[in-house]
Amino acid sequence: CCGLSHVPLSSREAEGRLSNPLCSLGEYYCKAASQEKVSMVFRKLPGVSASGMGLRLSQKFMFLLFLSGLVTLCFGALFFLPDSVRLKRIFLSKTETQPVTVGSGSENDAREHLKKPRDQEHPRGMTSAKGETSTKLKTLTRKPSVSHEATEERLAGGKAQEDFTLPRSKAESASERATASDRGATSDTFSYAKFKGCLLKPPLGRDNGKPSDPRTDERREKVKEMMKFAWDNYKRYAWGKNELRPVTRNGHIGNMFGKGASIIDSLDTLYIMGLMEEYNDAKEWVQNSLDLNSNGEASLFEVNIRYVGGLLSAYYLTGEEVFKSKVLELGEKLLPAFNTPTGIPRGVINLGSGTSWSWGWASAGSSILAEFGTLHLEFVHLTELSRNSIYTEKVMNIRKVLNKIEKPHGLYPNFLSPVSGNWVQHHVSIGGLGDSFYEYLIKSYLMSDKTDDDAKKMYYGALEAIEANLVQKSPGGLTYMAEWRGGILDHKMGHLACFSGGMIGIGADDGAPEKRQHYLDLAAEITHTCHESYTPTKLGPEAFRFDGGGEATATRLNDRYYILRPEVIESYMYMWRLTHDPKYREWGWEAVEALEQHCRVESGFSGIRDVYTMTVSHDNMQQSFFLSETLKYLYLLFSDDDLLPLEDWVFNTEAHPLPVVRKSCLQDKATQDKTVSK
């Protein structure tokens, strides 16, 4: 490298030689020798003169060989660091190995790791209910599924996952790539008119879902007033920020993405409530101020469910092209997160640079089940709008990986290595870290117009394992979902798990005929259990337990807070639509009154730190999902069923409605249009 020359180097020569890492240290000593400073380095070596100029050739060779080995060893050690280590991201971010489909891996090296920050528990869980009365399923006027070839079926048996890295300087646009034959794209473009023609009912119903009962309508108007109050204060004090701090009257950014989460999350809520002035303000902000090139840490999961889901929903409801163009631009920026050996995406991405990494708190650089498992709905619709199959290929590859690896007792642990494709530890939860994976299985089946048989098989298989291993009955008769830690049950259920009452309910009609009523009863029991946890303030804790004599009670101080979560109300809404049992509307109204009494402050709504004390302490945060989910589900609970009917719409895990994909209908209309044109 250096030629062992003692001639001083020019700056250009030094710059060129130092580009070789094996030369850098040797070059330093060459220059030092020329300046007669090497004597201090070699003074104590046996057989070497004090001046350092008496080195024999063999000594020089051995010394450089030692230095070369040291440099190689240090650089090679980078490959053994955890994926989340910053040094590894710096040196290896642009040299990712090409993703391949991973085979089933051994689980012998999986270790139990209980580190789980509360802030990262995205998933929703399941709760149980007291009482054994059977709930009758209200017949849905769902049109028989139209037979068509699902996107997933077209991809079955396809090629292995391809690497996709966005060029930093000149990235192709989604529309350009949509016409590329090597991506399997088609030449036709998405037609909004054809899409609307395939809906069974108008999205907003006959009269915007206005109920005929005056008392119910009055309650619905109250929810609308709460939304306007929350929005107006966000606009006044935190416009453009992610969320409002209503007590201190300022904005909050957080790490979910650059800005505007409350705006994107509110678009569809404002629209379906008829708050058109507010909706137009939000649309104008998206058009003029939404910057998708922001550098910094962003959660792939949060960006997908809030931003991608919110923009997709806004487009499908309104037909405004600005939402379509923005969501396709954003979807394109998420693809580099999938550049892993297995195609399982990492949890954090920089949308500006395209680099991605795993959460620092995640076990051994693993990816989280509820994060990489909560992409399917949105990515299928990205393919629909862009006519680019790469989005569907990415999420279908995730299924291939999951189907190939062994599952302990049929359960899906929460942590998976994106490098090896093996489970990292055996912690199973229907609440935080696992929840929405299961939700997206049944919703993928429903959104495919009931043609995605793979999703159906995975969902009912997982539900069977959950019933066999996690569903428990308390001494007081409450049904709940425990957590599973390597075969040991933890009799705890999180608020996030309370979504599962609604999930099991909407899947009841498509299970085995002999189990349909059983599933509906289980959904009702879980929803009842979650309602029982809402005492004495009529708001529920973050987690509640069923051991130590407790029944749906938070026994730990750090579980007593409520941050405006929607999961219990979500299950009320679904169970109302499925059964029309009036108790669900009454329970929803209890929640409205509690929110007004305990969470409403002068400039918005805030979470509270302890649901067991009537003298509340506010946490000073109006969560984005309060506008997207909590208030939307309450509004739908008090509306007629033809407002966003379940026959046509599936809600993503942030409550953004996405339409059922009736591919045969769309293809038939395209054929008709071509015939008329000819």
N, C-alpha and C positions, 0 to 999 in steps of 0.2 A: 504493500500500500504506500509506504513512505519512502521506500528505497534506502532507508537508514541514512538519508542525506542530512548533513549538519548545516546545509546552506539555509539561511533565513528565507522564509516563504513570503511572497507577496500576498496581499489580502485576497486577490482573485484566486491564486493557487490554493491558499488555505481554505477558501470557501468551497472549492471543487473537491478537495480531498476530504474535508470534514463531512461531506455528504455521505461518505461511506462510514457506517457506524463502527466497523472494525478498524478503521484507520485513525479515528478521532483521537483516541488516547495515545496511540503510537506517535502520531504527528505532534502531539503536545510535547512528548519527550524529545523528539527530534529538534524542535525549536528550542527547548530548554537547553539541550546540549550545545547548540550553536551559541547560546548566550552564557555558557559556562555556569548554569545554575543546577545542572543535573547532579553535581557533587553531593548536594544535601540529600538527594533521593537515594543514591547508591552507596553513601559513605559506610553504612553498616553491613553491606553485603560482603561476605568473605571473598578474598582474592581480587577485590576491586580497589583501584587506587582512589585517593580522595578526590581527585579531579574528575573522576567518572570517565576519563578518556581512555582508560586502559582496559575497557571491556573487550573480551575475546569474542570472536564471531559466534561461537557456540552459546556464550552467555547472552548475547544480544538476541539470538534466535529463541532461546528458552524464555527470555523475559517477554518478548512479543507474543509468543505462543500462549503464555499465561494470561496476558492481557486480552488476547483474542477470545480465549475460553471464558474469561470472566464476563466480557461484554455479551457473548452469545448466551451464557447462562442467565444473565439478568433479563435480557430481552425475551428469552423463551419462557421465563417465569410468568410473564404477563398472561400467557395462555391459560395458566392455572388459577388466575384470580377469579373471584365471582363476577358474574356478568355486570353487576351494578357498580363495580369499582370504577371511579372516575378515570384513573390512569388507563385502564383498559379501553374505555370509551374513546379517549383521546387518540390512542395509538392504533386501534383496530376498527374504528367506526366506519371506515371506508374500505375495509378489506373483509367484509362478512363473507362467509362461505355460502355457496349457492344452496338455497333450500332444496331439500329432497323429502319425499314422503317417508316417514319413519315407520319402522316395523314395531311390533309389540316388544316392549322392553321389560326387563326384570324389575321387580319391585323390592328386591332384597335389600337394596341400599337406601330405601326410603326411611327417613327419620321423622319422628314426631317433633314438631317445632311449634310452640304455642304462641309465638310472637304475633300479635294481631292488633294494630292500632285501631281504635274506634273510628277514626276519621276515614278509614279505608274500607269499612264494611258496607259496600254498595248493595249487596244482595238483599232480598226480602225473604222472610221466612214464613213458617207456618205456625198457626196457633190452634188450639182446640176449643171445643165448646161443650158446655154442660147440657145435659138433657138428651133423651133418646128418641124424641118424636121424629118421625120420618117426614122429610120435606118433599113435596111433590114438585117435579120439574115442570115448569111452564113450557108449553110447546112453542118452539121458535119457528117462525115461518121462513126458515132458511131454504132457499131454492136448492133442489138437488144439484150436487156438484157437477159442473160441466167438465166432461172428460177432456183433458189436454195433456200434452207432454210437458212436464215440469222442467224448469231449468236444471234442477238437481239431477233428474233422470238423464238429461242430455250429457251431463258431465260424468256420470257413473262410468267407471273403468277408463277414465281419461288419463292424460299424461300426468306426470309428477309435477308438483308445484314448481313454477318457474320463478326465478329471481326477478325482482322488479325494483330498480333503483332510479329515482327521478334525477335527471341531470340538474345540477344546481343552476347552471347559467341559462339553459334553453330547454325548459321542460315542455313536453308536448301538452297541448290542451286536451281535455277529455273528448271534445268533439272530433279532434284530429285522430286520436287513438281509436275512437269508436268506429272508424272506417278501416282500421288495419286488419287485414285478413289473418295475420299471424296471431291475433288475439281472439279470433273467432267471432268478430263483430259482424253485424248484418248491416245492410245498406239502408234499411228503413229507419225512420226517426219516430220518436214517441209522439203520439197524437193525443192531446188533452181531450179533444172532442170525443174520440173513440173511447177513451177511458171513462168519461162521464156516461157514455151510452151503455157501458157494461155494468153500471151500478144498478142494483135492484130498486133502490129508493133514493129520493133526494137526500143529500147529506144532512141538511138542516131540517128535514121533516116538512110537514104540511104548514105548520105555523111556528117554526123555530122551536119546536118541542114544548110549546106552552101547554101546561097541564090544565085540564078542565076544572079541577078542584081549586076553588079560590084560596083555601088555606095553604095548599101545596105551592100554588103560584106565588103567594106572599113569601113563603120561605125561599123559593128560588130567587126572587127579587132581592132578598136580603143577601144571599150569596153573591149576587152580581154587584151589590153595593160594596161588599167586602173586597171584591176584586178591584173595583174602581178606586177605593180608598188606598189599597196596597200599591196599585200602579201609580196613582197620582203622587204619592210620597216618594216612591222610587224615582220618578221623573224629576221631582223637585230637588231631591238631595243627592241622588246617586246616578244620574243619567249617564249611560255609557259604561258604568262599572258593572261588575258581575252581580253584586247584590247590595242591598240597602242595610245599613246599620241604623235602625229606627230610633234608638235611644239617643245616640250621639249625632244623628242626622248627617251621616256621611256615607261614602261608598266603600265597598270591600272588593278586592281583586281575587285573592286566593290563587290556587294553582291548577284550576281545571282548564283554563284557557285565557287568552288575553283580556277580553272584555265583553260586556253585553250579554251575559248569560241570561239575566232576567228578561231582557228584550226578546231574545230568540225563544225562550221557554214560554213567553206569554202570547206569542203571535196567534196561535190557534185558539187559546182560551178567550182572548179579546174578540176574535172573529165570531166564534159560536155564541158568545154572549151578546153580540150586537153592539159592542163598544167600538164603533167604527172610527171615531176621531182618534182614539187611542191606538187602534190598530194601524191607521195610516201613519201616525207618528213613528210607530215601530218599523213599519215597512220602509219609510224614508231613511231611518237610521241604517237599516240593513243595506240599502242601496248606496248610501253615501259614506258610511263610517265603518262598516264591518271589514276589518283588515285581517286577511287570512295568512299573512306572511310573518306573523309575529314570532319572534325568537323567544325561547324560554320553555320551561317545563310545562307540558300539558298531558292530562290523562287521556289516553286513547278511549277508554270507556266513557268518560264524561263528555268528551267532545262528540262521540258518536251518538249517545242517547239524547243529549241536550241540543247540540248544534245541528248535526246531520238529521236527527229525528225531527227537530223543530222546523227546519227549513223544508224537509220533505212534506211534512204535514201541511205547512202553510201553502206550499205549491199545489198539492192535491185538492185542498179546500177552495183555493182562489184562482188558480191558473195563472198567477203572476209570474212572468218569466224570470224576474230578478231572483226569486227564490230558487228556481231550477238552476240557473247559472252559478249561483253562489254554492249550492250544495254539491254540484259536480266538481267545482274547483276544490272544495274542501275534501270531498271524498278521495280525490286524487292524491292529496297531501297525506292521507293516512296510510297509503299502501306501503311505504318503506318500513313501517313497524312490523310487517310480515317477513322481512328479510332475515329469517333465522333458519338454522339447519332443518327444522321440522315444519316451518310455515306457521307455527303457533306465534302470534304476535307478542311483542313485549308491551309492557303496560304504560310506558311513558314515551312521548315523542316530542321532538322539536319541529313544529310545522314549518319553520323557516329554513332549517338546514336539512331536515329529513332524517336526522340521527334519532335512534331510539335506544332505550335501555329499560331494564326492569326496576321496579320499585326497590329502594334501598332496604325497606323493612320486610320485603318478601323473602321467604326462606330460600337461601342458596340461589338467588337470582331467578326465582321461578315466576311464571305467569299465573294469574288468578282465574279460577274457573268462571266466576261471575263476570269477569271482564272480557276474556277472549270468547266466552260463550254467549255474549250479549251483543252480537254484531249482525246476526243473520238477517233479521227483518230489514234493517236499513240497507245492508249491502245488496240484498236482492232487488230493492227498489232503485239503488244506484245503477244496477245493471239494466233495469227496465227503462230508466230515463236516458241513460247514455248509450244503450245498445252495445255496451262493452261487457263481455262475459267475465272479465278478470275479477270483478268484485264478487260474483257468485263463486268463482273458482276458489278464491281465498277462503271463504267461509265453509265451502264444501270440503276443502282439505282439512280444516279443523275437525270436522266430523269423521273423516277417514282416520285421522290420528287417534281420536277417542275410541273409535270402534275397534281398532287393532290392539289396544293395550288392555291388559287385565284389569278388572274392576273388583276391588275387595267386596265380597258379598253383593255384587251388582251395584255398589255405590260409587259415586264420583267424588274423590277427594278434592280439596279446594286448591291445591298447589301442584302445578305441572311444570317440568323443566322445558323451556323452549329449545334447548340444545339437544337433550337426549330423548325427549318425548316420554319420560317416565314420571310417575308421581313422586313428589318430593317428600310428602308426609301424608299420613292417613287421618286427616281431620275432615269430617263431612258435616256440612251445615246447610239447612234450607234457608237460613237467615244470611247474615253477613258473609261475604266471600263466595257463596254458592248460589244464592237465590235465583237471580234472573236467568241463569243458564237453563233451569228447568222451565221457567216461564216461556222462554223463547222456543223451546222444543214444541210445546203444544200450540203456541201462536204461529210458528212457522207452518205447521200442518194446516191450521185454520186459514192463514193468509194465502196458502197455495190453492185455495178452493178445494181443500181436502185431497190433494193429490200427492203431497210429500209424505209418502209412506215410510221413508227412513226416519223422519222426525217423529212420526206417530209411534213407530216401534221403539225408538229411544225413550220417548216420554213415558209410555206406559210401562216399559221395562224398569225405568228409574223409579216410577211411582210405586211399583210392586216392591222394589227393594226398600224404599222409604217406609212403606207400611210395615214391612217385616222387621225392620231394624230400628226405626226412629219414632214411629207413632206410639205414644204412651197415653195411659189414662191415669189421672191423679186420684188420690183417695177421695177427693170431693166430686169426682165424676167429670172432670174437665179433660178434654182430648187435646194433646199438645205434641209438638215436634221437638224431640230432644236433639242434642248434638252428639256426634260420634267421634271419639278420639282413639283410633287404633283398637276398636272393639269395646271401649269403655264409654258408657253413656254419661253425658253431662246434662242433667235435667234442667236445662235453661232454654228459654225461647226468646228470640229478639223481636222487637217491634217490626224490623224488616221482614221477618218471617210471616207476618200476618197477611201478606199479599196472597199467601197460598190458599186461603179459603176461596178467593175468587178464581185462582188458577185451576184448582181442582173442580170448581163449579162449571167453568166454561168447557172443561174437557170431559165432563160426565157423559154427555150425550153421545160421544164417539168411542167410549170404552166398550169392553165386551158387554153384550146385552144383559147378562146376568149380574153385572157389577154397576150398571148405570145408576140405579137408585142408591146403592152403597156409596158411590163417589159423591153424589149430591148430599147425602146425609153427612159424610165426612167433612165436606166443605162447610156445611152449616154448623157442625160442631166446632170446627177450628175458628170460624168467624165468631161464634159465641164466646169461646175462650178469650179471644182478643178483646171483645167487648167487656168481659169481666175484669180485664187488667186496667180498664179505664176508671179508676176510682182513686181518691174521693173527689178530685177536681174534674172528673169526666175526661181527663186526658191521660194517655198511657205512658209508662216509662220506656226507656230505650231497650231494656231487657228485663224479663221477669222469670222467677224460678218456681220449681215445684218440689223442693227438698227442704229439709229442716222445718217441716210443718207449714211451709208457705204454700199458698195457692195463687198462682198468677200474680206474684208480688215481687217487686224489686227489693232484694235483701241487702244489696250493696249500695253505698252512697253514690258511687260513680255510675250507677245504672238508672238513676231516678229522673234524669232530665228528659225533656220533650222538645224536639227541634222542628215542630210543625210538620211532622212526617205524615204521609198520606195512606200508608198501607192498609190500616184498619178500615178507613173510609172507602178505599178502593174495593175491598171485599164486600162492604155494604152495598155498593153500587151494583156489582155483578150479581150478588145474591138477590137484590130487588128485581133486577131484570129477568133472572131465571125463575123466580118463584112468586113475585109480587106479594110477598109477605110484608104487611105494613110495619112490622117491627123494625125493619132495616131503615125505613125512612125516619122512624122515631129515634133510632140510635144515631142516625146522621144529624138530626136536629139537636140532639144532646151535644154532639161535637161542635156544632155551630155556636151554641150558647156558651160552651166552655171556651172556645177560641175568643169570643167577644169579651168574656169576663176576665180571662187570665192572660191572653196573649196580645190583645189589642192595646197599643200605646198611642201616644199623641201623634206619632208620625209613622205609623205602619203596624206590622205585626211582628212579634218577637217570640222566640222560643223561651222556655222557662227551665230553671235548673233543678227544680224538685216538684214532682207532680203530687207529692203527699202533703204539701203544706198549702194552706189557703192564702198565706202571705207570700206571694210569688217573687222570685228574683229573676229578672229577664237576662237573657244571654246576648242581647243586642244584635240579633241577626235575623233578617227576613230572607229565608232561604228561597233560592230560585225555584225549587220544586214546589214550594207552597203555591206559587202562581200557576205552575204548569199542571200539577197533579191534585193537590189537596182541594183547592177551590173548584177545579174542573170536575172532579169526581162528585163533589157535593152538588154542583149545578146539574150534572147529569142525573144524579139520584132523585132530584126534585123535578125532572123534566120527563116528558113522554118518551117512550122507547124509540120513537122514530127520529130522534135527534142523535145522529151518528149511530145508526142501527148496527147491531153486532153481526147481522148478515153481510154487511158490506165493509166493516171497519174492524181493524185489530189495533189495540193500543200498545205502543212500545212501553218499555219499563219506565219512561218519563211521562207517560200518559199522552204522548203525541199520536193521534190516530193515523194509521196507514191503511190504504185500501186493500181489499182482497184482490189478488192477481188472477183474473179470469182469462187465462192465455188463449183458450179456444175462442172465447167471445171476441177478443181483440183481433185474433187472426181472421175470424169470419168477417168482421167488419172491414178489415183491410182487403180481403178478397172481394167483398161487395163493392168497395170503392173502386178497385181496379176494373171490375166488370162495367160499372157505370161509366167510368172514364173511357173505356174502349168503345 
